[in-house]
Amino acid sequence: MESLKDPIKQPATLPRYLTDAELAPIIRTSKSWLQKDRITAKRIPFIKLGDRCLYDLDKVLQAIEAHSVGGSVRRAGRRGAL
């Protein structure tokens, strides 16, 4: 009887797809930047579904991580001296 109450139950493992308006504030960019990226560089992965473009949040975060540069590197030099 539980399935009759909620016939559209979805497992938590399904990917969540976002529009550019929903994704832009999450990754701290603008909707227009995402639109330009789709046309030119294609750094952020997207899915074209008819005339809509959707983003899988997990894949977007992986792509952003892959573009990271720099990090914590210890400076060479004298130790213990001021």
C-alpha positions, 0 to 999 in steps of 0.5 A, spaced: 500 500 500 505 504 501 507 504 493 500 507 492 501 513 496 507 515 493 508 512 486 513 517 484 518 515 489 525 516 487 532 513 490 537 518 492 542 515 488 539 519 481 543 525 479 540 532 480 540 536 474 540 544 475 538 549 470 543 555 469 539 559 473 540 554 479 547 552 478 550 560 477 549 561 485 552 555 487 558 555 483 558 563 484 558 565 477 553 568 473 548 565 468 551 569 462 558 566 464 555 559 464 551 561 457 558 563 454 562 557 457 557 553 453 558 556 446 566 557 447 570 553 452 565 548 454 569 547 461 563 546 465 559 539 462 552 540 461 546 536 458 542 538 452 535 536 452 531 539 447 532 547 447 534 546 455 541 545 458 541 542 464 547 541 469 549 534 473 551 538 480 556 532 481 560 532 474 560 540 475 564 540 481 568 534 478 570 539 472 571 545 477 576 541 481 580 538 475 581 546 473 584 548 480 591 550 480 596 552 485 595 549 492 599 549 499 606 548 497 612 549 502 617 555 501 624 553 500 628 557 505 631 557 512 628 554 517 627 556 524 631 563 523 627 569 524 
